[in-house]
Amino acid sequence: MGERLKTQDRLKSWEVHHGASLLCPLCNSVQDSHEHLFFACSYSAQVWSLVLNHIDFPIVTHGWKDFVLLVSPFASRNVARIVVIKLLFAASVYYVWQERNRRFFKKGSCSPVQLYETIYSTVRLKLMSFRWKSTPSALRLKSDWKIS
C-alpha cells in the first residue's frame, strides 16, 4: 500500500496546511496519518470493532501494514468468507476516509454505528449480486447476511 492519501501528515510536509488545525477530524486528538486514521483513531477503532465482530475476525490494531500482511495471503482466494473479508476491508477504508473528508470539508458527521450500518449495507448489496454455489459455507454466509 503506497500511503498516497492526502492525510495531514503528508500535507504538513508540503506546507499546505496554511495554519489550519492538523488534528484528526474523527477524534480531534492527534494529527491524522494512515496509521492513525485507520487503526489508532478511537472513532475508526469503534468502526473496525463493529465490522470485524460481524464476521468473527480478530481485531487488528497494530497498524495498516500489519492488517495488510494478515489479509494478503488470502487476497487471491475466492472462497466466500475471504471475499467478504476483502469487501469489508475495502468498504471500511473507503467509508472511514469519506467520513474523515466529510468532517474535514463539510463539517457534517455520523456516528461509528451509522458508518458501520453504511458499510454493512454496501457489502450486503454487493453480495446480493453474486452467484452463489451451494456449498455449506456459502449457504451459511448467505444466511448470516440475510441474502435469499
N, C-alpha and C positions, 0 to 999 in steps of 0.2 A: 504494500500500500504506500503510495507516494506522499501522503500527508500534504496534499495540494490545496485543501480547503483554506479559504482565507480567514483563518482564525486570528484572534487579536495578537497572538504571539508573532505571527508572520507579518501582520500589518505594522506592528511596532518596529520590527526590524527594517521595514521600508519607510518608516517615519510618516505613515499615512494617517495616524490617529488624530492629529490636529487637536490635541488636548482633551479628546473625549475620554470618558471613563473606560478603562480597559478591563473592567470586571466582567465575569461571565454573566450574560443576560439571564441564564437559567437559575443560578443560585446567588448571584451577587456577592461572592466571597473571594474569588481569585480570578486572575486573568485567564481567559479561555485559551485552550490549546487542544490538539487532538486527544491527548491523553486525558486531560481534564474533562473536556466536553462529553466524551463518550463513555468514560469509566469512573473518573474521580468525582464528578459533579453529583451532588446529592439528588438533584432532580433526575438526571439520567440513570443513576443507580436505582431509583424507585421504578422507573420505566423498565429497565432491564430485569429487575426482580419480578415484576408482573409478567413480562413476556416469557422469561425463562421458566418461571414456575408453571406456566400454562403447558409447557411441553416437557416438564420434568427434566430439565437440562441444568447441569451445575452452574451456579452463578460465578462468573469470572470477573474479578475486579482488579486484576493485576495490570491491566492495560490493553491498549489496542493491539499491540504486536502479539501478546500472549493469547488473546482471543483469536486472532487470525491464525496463529500456529496451531491452536486447538482445533479449529474448524477446517483448515486447509487439507489435512489428509483425507477428508471425506468429500471435499468440494467437487470432485469429478464423478462421484457416485450419484445415481438417480434413484436410489431407494427412497420410498415415500417420506420417511422420517427425516432423512438428510435434506431432501428438497424443502420440506417445511422449515427446517433449521436455517437453510440458506435464505429462504424467503423472509423469515422473521428477522434475520440479521440485517438483510438489505433494507427492509421496511423500517426497522428500528433506527438504523443510522440515518436514513433519509428523513424520517419524521422528527427525530431529535434535532437534526440540522435545520429543518424547516421551522421548528419551534424556536430555536435559537435565533434565526433570522426574523421571525415574526416579532419576537420581543425586542430585538436589536433595532429593527427598522420601523415597525408599525405600532409598537407599544401595546400589542394585544398579548393574550396568554391563554393557555389551557393547563389543566392540572395533569399530573402524571397518569392518573386513571383515565382521563379523557384521551390523552395521547395513546395510551395502551389500547383503548377501545378503537381508535382510528387504525392503529397497526393491525389489531386482530381482524377488524372488518376488511381491511385491504387484502390481507393474506387469505382470509376466508373466501373472498370474491375470486381471487386468483386460483385458489384450489378448486373452486366450483367449475372452473373452465377446463380442468384436466380430465383426461380419460383415465379411469382407474382400473387396475387389474383386480381380480377377485381374490387377492391374497389375504390371509388373516390380518397381517399388519396394515394393509391398505384399508380394509374394511373397518378396523379399529380406529384408524386415523380419521376416516370419513365420519365415523360416529362421534369421535371427540370434537370434530369441527362442525358438527351438525349439518353435514352435507348428505343430501339424499341421493 
